[in-house]
Amino acid sequence: MVILVTGGKGFVGTAVIRQLVDKGHKVICLDLKATPGRLGDLAGQVTMLGGGVPGLDELVKIIKEHHVNRIAHMVFFMSAPGRADQIQPEISTMVMGTANVFEAARQTGVKRVVFPGSIHYYGPQWLHGEVYLNEESPSLAESIYGIGKKINETVAYTYNMRAGMNIISLRLPAVYGPGARVGARGVNAAAVECALGKPAVLPYPPHEKVCVAHIDDVAIALVTALLSDNLRHFVYNIGGYTLSYWELAALVKELLPDAQISFNEIGGKTDLAYLIDYGRIKEEFQFEHRNLKEGYLDLINMTRREAGFPEVQGR
């Protein structure tokens, strides 16, 4: 099968491509530059296209030229806090860019498109109360990113209904694991920085909570949705482990007793949901998240190996 992966050199896109290559699929990676980047070890196995995600006509041309069967749209753009100049690019990339991918797929007869939704869709947990949120829970998003993800899902559903497509959204939590220094909401920072003997500052007060999932588990879910036939739903929560930043710090300190970890005591409340029901994907995909301690131990040891440091043992 020929699969186009847009944003293929990003944190999630790279993990998706590695799994697709392992399964024997031909992968076309579309990103800003045609250089291999994080995919250097797969340079001879992946077709690299540069220039970023183009307009509709060029997307149609790429899909036709490479005889693409399915698309994983992994492009990510969230404007940095306080950056007014990034508002328009975020909307253009996340909303119109995604709509162009859906339309290009429709015009070329590609029925299956998978893209990462987000728990930003739900808005902050405190707006819902301390209840677990499933795929039918309401969107109370307040950010451009969260509202943009809701628009993506609405557009996808409309294409599915009107054009008989199968565009699938998987709502990602905060993702940790190899490939990012800080990670979403700082979930990599303590493990990576402290693995290198550096102090780490987590971005929120210790009592604030976050839902985390390992990058490889996220990629497994995305690839399963991309390759499976006869999926029962258009939207799936990936879910993960819910823990406080204090618990996250304690986990890292259990593995690295000398770790120096502090918190941003004036960081305020997180703007994410953290109680996520992933029963749908668990039942339909037989999906399970790896042990959290083992996941962070792997991240710490990979970081240390790359720096030439000895590995640590789990306690």
N, C-alpha and C positions, 0 to 999 in steps of 0.2 A: 504494500500500500504506500502511496506517496502522500506525505503529510507536510503541509505548510505550517511552520511555527513562527508567528510574528513575535517580536520581542524575545527572540530565542536565546540571546546571550544574557538576559536578566537572571535574577536570583531563581525565580520559579521556572522560567523558560529553559534554562540550562538543565535543570533536573528533569524536566519533561523530555527534552531531546535525548538525554542519556538513556532514559528508559525506552524510548521509541527505537533508538539504535540497537539497544540490547535485544529488542524483540524482532529485529530484522527488517524494520521499515526504512524506506528511503525518506530522508528528511531534508526539507528546504528551509533554511533558517533565514528569516528576514529581520534585519536589525539596522542600526544607524551606520555601522561600518561592516565591510565584507571580511575584515580580519577575524581570525578564529576566537580571539579573546579567551574566555573561560573554557571554550571548547577546543583548545589547542590540541589535545590528545586525540580528538575525533576529526581533525581537519580533513583527513582523506575520506571520511565517511559521511560528511554532511555538506550539502551545497550551500555556500554562504552568499547571500545577496545583501548589498549595502543600500544606503539611501533612506533608511527608515521606512515606515509604512506609507506608501504613496497614495495618490488619489484613486478614485474609483476605477477609472479607465486603465491605469497601470496595474492595479491589483487584478483586474480581470485578465489582462495580458499575461501576468505572471502565473496565474492559476492555469490558464490554458496552455502556456508554453511548457510547463512542467507536469501537466496532466495530474494535477492535485486531486486527491480523493476526499481528504478531510482536512480541517483547519483547526489548529489550536492558537487562539488569539491571546497571547500572553503579555501584551503591551501594558505598561503601568506608568501612570504619571499623576503625582499628587503635588500640588503647589506647596512650597515651603511657607510656614507661618510668616506673615508680615511681607511677603513678596507679592505686591500688586501686579507686577509684570508677568506673573505666572498664572494668573486667573484665566485669561483667555486661552493660553496653550493647554491648560488642564481640560477645559471644556471641549476644545477642539479635538484633543487626542482621545479623551475618554468617552466622549459622546459621539461626535461626528465621525471620528476615526473608526470606532467600533461599528457604527451604522454602515460605514462604507464596506467593511469586511463582510457584514451580513448580506449586503446588497450584491457584492461581487460574488459571494457564494451562490446566491439565488440565480444570478445571471449565468453562471457556469455549471449549474446543476449539482453543486456540492451541498448535500443535505445536512451533514453532521458538522457542526462547529461547536467547539467547547471554549468557554472563556471563564476567567476567574471573577466570580462575584465577590462579595465581601460582607463581613458582619457589620461593616459600616452601614449597610442597608438598614439595619435595625435602629441606628442611632444609639445614644448612651443607654446603658443598662438601667440607670435610675429612672428613666422615663417609663420603663415597663414594670418596675418593681423587681423583687428578687424571685423571678420565675424563669424557667427555662423556655427558650424561644425556639420554635420549630419553623419549618419553611412557610407555614401559613400565618405566622405571627406578623403583626402590622409593621410597616416601615415607618419609623419616627426619625428618619435621618435629618440632620441639620446641616451637615457639611456638603460642599460641592461634590466631594468624592462620593459620599454616601448617596446623595440624590442622583448623581450620575450613574451609579450602579443600579439604582432603581429604574432609571430611564433605560439603561441597557437591557434589563430583564423585561421591561414592558415592550421594547422594540423587538426583542428576540421572540417573545410570546406571540406578537402580532405576525411576524414572519412565519412562525410555526403554524399558526392558524390559517393564514391566508395563502401561504405558498407550500404547505406540506413539508416544511423543513424540520430538522431536529437540532435546534440550537440549545445548548445545555449550559446552565450557569452552576458553578460550584462556589458557594460562599466560603471564602478563606478567613480563618482567624489570624492572629499574629503568628508569623512563621519563624521558627528558629532552625538552626543547623548550619552546616558548612556552606560557605558562599557569600556570607554577609558579615560585616564587622559588628554592626549595631543591631540590625534586625528591626522589624516593625515594633514600635513602642519599646525599643531597647531590650528586647527579649534575648538577644545574642550578647549584649555588651558585657555582662558580668562574666560569662564563661570565656569569651574571647580575650578580653583585656586581662583578666586574672590568670588565664592560662599562660600569658606572656609575662607574668610577674608585675603587671601594672595595676593601679587602683581603678575601680569602676564606679561610676555614678549612675544609678538607675533613675529614669526620668520622672518618677512619681513618688508620692509618699508611700511608706511601706505597706499601709493597709489597702491601697488601691489594688484592684484585681485585673487579671488579663487571661484570655483563653489562648493557649499556644498549641501548635502542631508542628511536627518535624517536617522539614522540607521534602524528604523522600516519601513520607506518607502522603503529603499534599500532592506530589507528583504522581504517586500510584493512583490516587483518586481521580485526578485529571485524565490520566492515560486510560484508566478503566472506562471512564465516561466517553472518551474519544473513540475507543475501539469497540465498545460493546454495542450489540444490536438490541433493538426492542427494549430500550430503557422505559421505565414506567412513569418517569417524571421529567420535567424540564428544569427543576431547581433542586439542588441538594446542599445541605449544610455539611461541611467537612468536620466541624467541631474540633475537639481536642481536650486538653486538660485545663481546668480553671484553678488558678492559684494567685495568691497575693504576691506583691513584689518582695515582701519580707520572706515568704516561702521560697521564692525563686532565689533570693540571696542565700538563704539557708541551705538550699540544695547545692549551690555552687560551692559554698564553704565546706559542705560535707565532703566534696570531692577534692577541694583545694583548701585545706585548713588555714593556710596563710593568706587567703584572699582578702583584700581590703575593698569592701563594698559599702557605699553610702547611698543615700536617697535624696532626691530633690523634694525637700519638705514643703516647698511652696508650689509644687507642680500642679496642684489642683486635682480635680476629678478627671479620670480618663473619659474620652468621648466614645468609647466602644462598649458594645454588649460583651458579656463574658460568660453568661449561662446559656450555652448553645446545645440544643437537642440535635444529635446526629443519628437518631434511630433509623431514619429513612435509608441513609447510605450504608449503615451498619447491616441492616437486614438485606437490602437489595444487592450490595456489592460484597457482602461478607467482609466488611472493612473494619479493621481495628487499628488503633494508634499504638505505636511502640511504647515500651516502658519509658517514662519521662527521665528517670535517673540515667538509664542506659543511653538515651538520646543525648543528654547533656555531657555524659562522659565521652561519648564518641566525638562530640564537637570539641571538647577540651583537648582530647588527644590528637585529633587531626590538626588543630591549631598548633599544638606543641611540636608535632612531627615536622610541619612545614617550617617552623622556626629553628629546627635542629635541637629541640629540647627532649628529654626523656618523657615517656608516657607516664601517666599516673594510673594507679589501680583503683577500681571501685571499692568503696568501703561498705 
